[in-house]
Amino acid sequence: MPERYKEFGYWEIASRQMSIVTKSQQTRFKDSKIAVIGCGGIGGETIEMLARMGIGELTIIDKDEYDVSNLNRQTMASLDCVGLLKNEVTKEKVRLINPYTKVNSVNAEINEENVEEILKEHDIIIDALDNILTRIITTRFARENNIPYIHGAIHGTMGQLSVFNKDTKSYEEMFSLPSNGKELSEDIKEEVSNLTQGVPPAIGPTPNIIGCLEAFEAYKIITGIGEVTYAPKILNFDLLNLESFRLLEL
């Protein structure tokens, strides 16, 4: 980094958005810590946008490596990354985008044993996952610890987004999951796991739109600008239908 940027570089990166927020609002974002679970299609774009908007600290969690099939949608992926760990590649790319963002890189899959150790002391948890059981584990932790949980999901050309906290409907209640109000016994885990069947289809713009939207929901929550998409509201869209962007209540 050029010497002239060392002291003021953060604010030069953020300069184009400073007519939208005050310096104190942006400083709150600079002083915040966000966890993003998943560094793939949704997660990679979420992480990139958070870094470009000036988040102070990120924890990024993923256990997978890049493969060639990721190239159609995962913006952190490139041919020279195939076979490399997603969390480590993403950490390095964030450093190149915004060196003022501290990145904690975790090579793991969230489960009941490690969820507290990995996700404690974060201001927001962002879901860039592709399975329901891990969402249940993380959203329960978030609710119990009064941490806003931003949910995003895609299928093909369709996407959805909603935000949960201790005062909203829970993720399990809103989507009428069989685990709602129950302990996560082996039977319930199996029943929930059966709801996720196969790898969902995805085309490039869909996860990236959701990733951008999730990052901006986090920005709204922390800075206090705008209206957050709190449950039971849910933003839905289908890119094949130009009239499909709509805000619903479940």
C-alpha positions in Angstrom: 0.0 0.0 0.0 1.4 3.5 -0.9 2.7 5.4 2.1 0.1 8.2 1.6 -2.8 5.8 2.3 -1.6 4.3 5.5 -3.3 6.8 7.8 -6.3 7.9 5.7 -6.8 5.0 3.2 -9.8 3.6 5.0 -11.7 6.8 4.6 -10.7 7.2 0.9 -12.0 3.8 0.2 -15.3 4.7 1.9 -15.4 8.2 0.4 -18.0 7.6 -2.3 -20.6 6.4 0.3 -20.1 9.2 2.8 -22.9 11.3 1.4 -25.2 8.3 2.3 -24.1 7.8 5.9 -22.5 10.1 8.6 -19.0 9.6 9.8 -20.3 8.2 13.1 -22.5 5.7 11.3 -19.6 4.6 9.1 -17.4 4.4 12.2 -19.9 2.0 13.8 -19.5 -0.2 10.7 -15.7 0.1 10.9 -15.9 -1.0 14.5 -18.2 -4.0 13.9 -17.5 -7.8 13.6 -19.6 -9.9 11.2 -19.5 -13.7 10.6 -20.3 -15.0 7.2 -20.9 -18.8 7.0 -20.0 -20.0 3.6 -17.5 -18.5 1.0 -19.2 -19.8 -2.1 -21.7 -18.1 -4.5 -23.7 -16.1 -1.9 -20.9 -15.9 0.7 -18.1 -14.7 -1.6 -20.2 -11.8 -2.8 -21.4 -11.0 0.7 -17.8 -10.9 2.0 -16.6 -8.8 -0.9 -19.3 -6.2 -0.5 -18.8 -6.0 3.3 -15.1 -5.4 2.7 -15.7 -2.8 0.0 -18.2 -1.0 2.3 -15.6 -0.9 5.1 -16.5 -3.6 7.7 -13.8 -3.6 10.4 -13.6 -7.4 11.1 -14.9 -10.5 9.4 -15.0 -14.1 10.4 -15.4 -16.3 7.3 -16.2 -20.0 7.7 -16.0 -22.7 5.0 -14.5 -26.2 4.8 -14.6 -26.7 1.0 -12.1 -26.3 -1.8 -12.8 -24.5 -5.1 -13.5 -26.7 -8.2 -14.2 -25.8 -11.8 -18.0 -26.0 -11.4 -17.7 -23.0 -9.0 -16.6 -20.6 -11.8 -20.1 -19.9 -13.1 -21.1 -18.0 -10.1 -18.5 -17.7 -7.3 -16.8 -14.4 -7.7 -13.8 -15.3 -5.5 -13.1 -18.4 -7.7 -10.6 -18.5 -10.6 -8.8 -21.3 -12.4 -5.7 -20.7 -10.3 -7.7 -21.3 -7.2 -9.1 -24.7 -8.1 -8.1 -27.2 -5.4 -7.4 -24.4 -2.8 -9.4 -23.8 0.4 -12.2 -21.3 -0.2 -11.7 -19.6 3.2 -8.0 -19.0 2.6 -8.4 -17.8 -0.9 -11.2 -15.4 0.2 -9.1 -14.1 3.0 -6.3 -13.1 0.7 -8.7 -11.5 -1.8 -10.2 -9.4 1.0 -6.7 -8.2 1.9 -6.3 -7.0 -1.7 -9.7 -5.3 -1.7 -9.5 -3.6 1.7 -6.4 -4.1 3.9 -8.2 -2.3 6.7 -10.6 -5.3 7.2 -9.4 -7.8 9.6 -10.2 -11.4 8.5 -10.5 -14.4 10.7 -10.5 -17.5 8.5 -12.1 -20.7 9.8 -11.7 -24.0 7.9 -14.7 -25.9 9.5 -18.4 -26.8 9.2 -20.6 -25.3 11.9 -22.1 -27.9 14.2 -23.6 -28.0 17.7 -20.1 -28.6 19.3 -18.3 -25.6 17.7 -21.0 -23.1 17.0 -20.4 -21.1 20.2 -16.6 -21.0 19.9 -16.8 -19.8 16.3 -19.7 -17.4 16.4 -19.6 -15.8 19.8 -18.9 -12.1 20.1 -20.1 -11.2 16.6 -22.5 -8.3 15.9 -24.2 -10.1 13.0 -24.3 -13.6 11.6 -24.9 -14.0 7.8 -26.2 -17.2 6.3 -24.5 -18.1 3.0 -25.3 -21.8 3.5 -26.8 -24.5 1.4 -28.3 -26.8 4.0 -31.1 -26.4 6.5 -29.6 -28.3 9.5 -26.7 -25.9 9.7 -29.1 -23.0 9.4 -31.1 -24.3 12.3 -28.0 -24.7 14.5 -26.7 -21.2 13.7 -30.0 -19.3 13.9 -30.8 -20.9 17.2 -27.4 -19.7 18.5 -28.0 -16.3 17.1 -31.4 -16.0 18.7 -30.2 -17.2 22.1 -27.4 -14.7 22.0 -29.4 -11.8 20.7 -27.4 -11.6 17.4 -29.2 -10.5 14.2 -29.2 -13.4 11.7 -29.5 -12.6 8.0 -30.9 -15.4 5.9 -30.4 -15.8 2.2 -31.1 -18.7 -0.1 -31.3 -19.4 -3.8 -32.6 -22.0 -6.3 -31.8 -21.6 -10.0 -33.0 -18.1 -10.9 -34.9 -17.6 -7.6 -33.7 -16.0 -4.4 -35.1 -15.0 -1.0 -33.9 -12.9 1.9 -35.1 -12.2 5.5 -33.6 -11.0 8.8 -34.3 -12.6 12.2 -33.6 -11.4 15.7 -35.0 -12.2 19.2 -38.1 -10.1 18.6 -39.2 -11.6 15.2 -40.5 -15.0 14.3 -37.8 -17.6 14.4 -36.4 -19.1 11.2 -37.9 -22.5 12.0 -41.3 -21.0 12.8 -41.4 -18.9 9.7 -40.7 -21.7 7.4 -42.7 -24.3 9.4 -39.8 -26.7 9.8 -40.3 -30.0 11.6 -37.7 -29.0 14.2 -39.6 -25.9 15.4 -39.9 -26.0 19.2 -38.1 -29.4 19.5 -34.7 -30.6 20.5 -32.4 -31.6 17.7 -32.6 -35.3 18.3 -31.1 -37.7 15.7 -34.6 -38.3 14.3 -35.3 -34.6 13.9 -31.9 -34.1 12.4 -32.6 -36.8 9.8 -36.0 -35.4 9.1 -34.5 -31.9 8.5 -31.6 -33.2 6.5 -34.1 -34.9 4.1 -35.5 -31.5 3.3 -32.2 -30.6 1.5 -32.0 -32.9 -1.5 -29.1 -32.7 -3.9 -27.1 -29.7 -5.0 -29.5 -26.8 -6.0 -29.1 -25.4 -9.6 -27.5 -21.9 -9.7 -26.7 -19.3 -12.3 -24.2 -16.5 -11.7 -26.4 -13.5 -11.0 -28.7 -15.2 -8.5 -26.4 -15.9 -5.6 -24.5 -12.6 -6.2 -27.7 -10.6 -6.0 -28.5 -12.3 -2.7 -25.0 -11.7 -1.4 -25.1 -8.0 -2.2 -28.5 -7.8 -0.5 -27.3 -9.6 2.6 -24.3 -7.3 2.9 -26.5 -4.3 2.7 -28.9 -5.6 5.3 -26.0 -5.8 7.6 -24.9 -2.3 6.7 -28.5 -1.0 7.5 -28.6 -2.8 10.8 -25.3 -1.5 12.0 -25.5 2.1 10.6 -29.3 2.5 11.4 -30.1 3.8 7.9 -33.1 2.5 5.9 -35.6 -0.2 6.7 -34.4 -3.7 7.5 -36.2 -6.7 6.0 -37.2 -8.2 9.4 -39.2 -11.5 9.5 -42.0 -12.2 8.8 -41.2 -10.0 5.8 -39.3 -11.8 3.1 -37.9 -10.5 -0.2 -38.4 -12.9 -3.1 -37.5 -12.7 -6.7 -37.2 -14.8 -9.9 -34.8 -13.4 -12.5 -36.8 -14.9 -15.3 -39.8 -12.8 -14.2 -39.2 -9.0 -14.2 -42.2 -8.4 -12.1 -41.3 -11.0 -9.5 -39.3 -8.8 -7.0 -41.7 -8.5 -4.1 -41.8 -8.1 -0.3 -44.1 -10.7 1.3 -45.2 -11.6 4.8 -45.2 -15.3 5.9 
